[in-house]
């Protein structure tokens, strides 16, 4: 991996979250109105940076965690906040201890528990001693989604990661 100064963080959104995020963002007029238009633009930006030699970190922005992050910092959920959020997340990613990453990868055992099928939810109680740092690490990687504080699901990225192992 390139040095942290060569890793660029890009905000990334799930298709299902996009309409909610547009309502949340105070500057939604700066973004395309459809997910497909946003994705095409985002992938183009990603490709340009990669062609210039940068490593790209896709940082998932989920409505509830991002809104809580903005409230905690008393900032408007706008482009500056999105870029600050992803910048902090990529710095955390580069500095995260390997034992936390190991725990987060254990969360991906959901792949086996769900036969690799998409959008298969399990309760946190079904997992072996989940650790909050590991869950947060997996969320920032875009590997899992947690809803209502007790249900967890692998994302497409989490399933792809497991399929590649």
Secondary structure, 3 states (H helix, E strand, C coil): CCCHHHEEEEEECCHHHHHHHHHHCCCHHHCCCCHHHHHHHHHHHHHHHHHCCCEEEEEECCHHHHHHHHHHHCCCCCHHHHHHHHHHHHHHHHHCCHHHHHHHHHHCCHHHHCCCCCCCCEEHHHCCCCCHHHHHHHHHHCCEEEECCCEEEECHHHHHHHHCC
